[in-house]
Amino acid sequence: MEQLSVSDGFDIHDYRHGLKLIQQRRETMQLENREDNFACPACGKPFEKLFISETQTNSFGKPGTAFCIARTDEKILLLTH
């Protein structure tokens, strides 16, 4: 299982082959990890969903599940498990 890399930024196009787009807005994107293709960059375990944001602030309801956060200079990645 390949781990998402955030060491030199994050380019979604490097991982699109194993992720399913759920929702895309101007500065945010939500994807599903198909068949556990990728591992979380924070904990190394498979994740269920990936939320990517280029905005300074975001608001979430009650996640109800474990999550990890990774960031690059330009993006915040929230991964639910």
Secondary structure, 3 states (H helix, E strand, C coil): CEECCCCCCCCHHHCHHHEEEEEECCCEEEEEEHHHCEECCCCCCECCEEEEECCCCCCCCCCCCCEEEEECCCCEEEEEC
